[in-house]
């Protein structure tokens, strides 16, 4: 809210904006005088270290490796803080390997109709029925039908396939 007031104060003034936002002008001025919190101060101290470690390692280190390198250098901070700062700074490590594509869809093939319009919420019981059929090789009845809230609704009586 403070940044919004800062952006528009030259056009409208502080008091009219505060009146519209229903906050006291003294709240705005108090927030402007208040020193930054410890988290923001520490984040500002850590950003150059994170950028340095990331750049020294050819911009391939992810949050875990940057965190470990900082710990080796004596900068002990929680990993979640390093992850958050790297996200804010737009830094991301490289992912090894090639992304495997398991299914190649035929765009020309007809698709089944979407009868529920991707709305899986029923207003009352027995208004919408959805089933998911899975194969479980470990079970004696290989095909299992799942239903409401992942409870077993029914199992097939089919014979196991010969291997």
C-alpha positions as CSV (number, residue, x, y, z in Angstrom):
1,X,0.0,0.0,0.0
2,X,2.9,2.3,0.8
3,X,4.4,1.8,-2.6
4,X,1.0,2.5,-4.3
5,X,0.8,5.8,-2.4
6,X,4.4,6.7,-3.3
7,X,3.6,6.0,-7.0
8,X,0.5,8.2,-7.1
9,X,1.2,10.9,-4.5
10,X,2.4,13.4,-7.1
11,X,-0.9,13.2,-8.9
12,X,-3.4,13.1,-6.0
13,X,-1.6,13.8,-2.8
14,X,-1.2,11.6,0.3
15,X,-4.3,12.6,2.2
16,X,-6.9,12.0,-0.6
17,X,-5.4,8.6,-1.4
18,X,-5.4,7.6,2.3
19,X,-9.0,8.7,2.6
20,X,-9.9,6.5,-0.4
21,X,-8.0,3.5,1.0
22,X,-9.5,4.2,4.4
23,X,-6.2,4.4,6.3
24,X,-4.9,7.2,8.4
25,X,-2.2,9.4,6.8
26,X,-0.2,9.0,10.0
27,X,0.0,5.3,9.2
28,X,1.6,6.1,5.8
29,X,4.1,8.5,7.4
30,X,5.0,6.1,10.2
31,X,5.7,3.4,7.7
32,X,7.9,5.7,5.8
33,X,10.0,6.5,8.9
34,X,10.2,3.0,10.2
35,X,13.5,1.2,9.5
36,X,13.5,-1.9,7.4
37,X,12.9,-5.2,9.2
38,X,15.7,-7.6,10.0
39,X,14.6,-10.0,7.3
40,X,14.9,-7.4,4.5
41,X,18.2,-6.2,5.8
42,X,19.6,-9.7,5.9
43,X,18.1,-10.5,2.4
44,X,19.9,-7.4,1.0
45,X,23.2,-8.7,2.6
46,X,22.7,-12.2,1.1
47,X,21.8,-11.2,-2.5
48,X,25.3,-10.3,-3.6
49,X,26.7,-13.6,-2.1
50,X,24.1,-15.6,-3.9
51,X,24.7,-13.9,-7.2
52,X,28.5,-14.4,-6.8
53,X,28.2,-18.1,-6.0
54,X,25.8,-18.6,-8.9
55,X,28.0,-16.7,-11.3
56,X,31.3,-18.4,-10.2
57,X,29.7,-21.8,-11.0
58,X,28.8,-21.0,-14.6
59,X,25.1,-20.2,-13.6
60,X,24.3,-23.9,-13.3
61,X,23.9,-24.2,-9.5
62,X,20.5,-24.6,-8.1
63,X,19.3,-23.4,-4.7
64,X,20.6,-26.6,-2.9
65,X,24.1,-26.3,-4.2
66,X,24.3,-22.5,-3.7
67,X,23.1,-23.1,-0.1
68,X,25.8,-25.7,0.5
69,X,28.5,-23.5,-1.0
70,X,27.5,-20.6,1.2
71,X,27.6,-22.9,4.2
72,X,31.2,-24.0,3.3
73,X,32.1,-20.3,3.2
74,X,30.7,-19.8,6.7
75,X,27.4,-18.1,5.7
76,X,24.8,-20.2,7.5
77,X,21.2,-19.5,6.4
78,X,18.1,-21.6,6.0
79,X,17.8,-23.3,2.6
80,X,14.3,-21.9,2.2
81,X,15.6,-18.4,2.4
82,X,18.2,-19.1,-0.3
83,X,15.4,-20.7,-2.5
84,X,13.1,-17.7,-1.9
85,X,15.8,-15.1,-2.8
86,X,16.9,-17.1,-5.9
87,X,13.3,-17.2,-7.0
88,X,12.9,-13.4,-6.5
89,X,16.2,-12.7,-8.4
90,X,15.2,-15.0,-11.2
91,X,18.1,-17.4,-10.7
92,X,17.5,-21.1,-11.5
93,X,19.9,-24.0,-11.9
94,X,20.2,-26.1,-14.9
95,X,18.3,-29.4,-15.1
96,X,20.3,-32.4,-16.3
97,X,19.2,-34.8,-18.9
98,X,16.7,-34.6,-21.6
99,X,13.0,-34.2,-20.9
100,X,11.3,-37.4,-21.9
101,X,8.1,-37.2,-23.8
102,X,6.0,-40.2,-23.0
103,X,3.0,-39.5,-25.1
104,X,2.7,-38.0,-28.5
105,X,-0.9,-37.0,-29.1
106,X,-2.4,-37.0,-32.5
107,X,-4.0,-33.6,-33.0
108,X,-6.2,-34.9,-35.8
109,X,-7.7,-37.7,-33.8
110,X,-11.2,-37.1,-32.3
111,X,-11.3,-36.5,-28.6
112,X,-14.0,-37.8,-26.2
113,X,-16.6,-35.3,-25.2
114,X,-16.1,-33.4,-22.0
115,X,-19.5,-34.1,-20.4
116,X,-18.8,-32.2,-17.1
117,X,-17.0,-29.2,-18.6
118,X,-14.1,-29.8,-16.2
119,X,-16.4,-29.0,-13.3
120,X,-15.9,-31.8,-10.8
121,X,-17.9,-30.3,-8.0
122,X,-21.3,-31.8,-7.3
123,X,-24.0,-29.7,-5.7
124,X,-25.6,-32.7,-3.9
125,X,-25.0,-36.4,-3.7
126,X,-25.7,-38.5,-6.8
127,X,-25.6,-35.4,-9.2
128,X,-22.1,-36.2,-10.7
129,X,-20.4,-39.6,-11.0
130,X,-16.8,-39.8,-11.9
131,X,-14.7,-43.0,-12.1
132,X,-11.1,-43.7,-12.5
133,X,-9.9,-47.1,-13.7
134,X,-6.4,-48.1,-12.8
135,X,-4.4,-51.3,-13.3
136,X,-2.6,-52.7,-10.2
137,X,-0.3,-55.5,-11.1
138,X,0.3,-56.4,-7.5
139,X,-3.4,-57.2,-6.8
140,X,-5.1,-60.4,-7.7
141,X,-7.9,-58.5,-9.5
142,X,-5.7,-56.5,-11.8
143,X,-8.1,-53.8,-12.8
144,X,-9.5,-51.7,-10.0
145,X,-12.1,-49.1,-10.3
146,X,-11.8,-46.1,-8.0
147,X,-14.5,-43.8,-7.1
148,X,-15.5,-41.1,-4.6
149,X,-12.7,-39.9,-2.4
150,X,-10.3,-42.7,-3.5
151,X,-12.2,-45.4,-1.8
152,X,-12.4,-48.8,-3.5
153,X,-15.8,-49.0,-5.1
154,X,-15.6,-52.2,-7.1
155,X,-13.0,-54.6,-8.4
156,X,-13.1,-56.6,-11.6
157,X,-13.4,-60.4,-11.7
158,X,-11.2,-60.8,-14.7
159,X,-8.7,-63.5,-14.9
160,X,-5.0,-62.5,-14.7
161,X,-3.3,-62.3,-18.1
162,X,-0.7,-65.0,-19.0
163,X,2.7,-63.5,-18.9
